[in-house]
Amino acid sequence: MLSLQLYKLLHIASIFVFLTGASILLVGGRSKLWSAITGAASLLIVIFGFGLAHVGGFGMQPWIMAKFVIWLVVTGMGHMVAKRCPQKGMLAYVLTMILSIAAAALAIYHQ
């Protein structure tokens, strides 16, 4: 089993990779490589996030489930906009950043 600190590091690193890829897809244009990278990073975010919740002893608290729902929306929206309506990429990028900040706030201020 991984340590709490390693889960945190891997979770945050996956978020950085995802947000980089999402930014490229939404603002720079569609790319199969970046679609695959963001998809893989999104899966790793969920895996390491739930691992972090388990190792940290948080269980399935409401703020964790809210973060999960936000991440489903961000991941689905990003890929759908990049593929189906790339002209809305900048709007989707801004929404991705706002929702990502909201997810981070939930993790920081979850009490």
Secondary structure, DSSP 8 states (H G I E B T S, - for coil): ---HHHHHHHHHHHHHHHHHHHHIIIII---HHHHHHHHHHHHHHHHHHHHHHHHTT--S-HHHHHHHHHHHHHHHHHHHHHHH-GGGHHHHHHHHHHHHHHHHHHHHS--
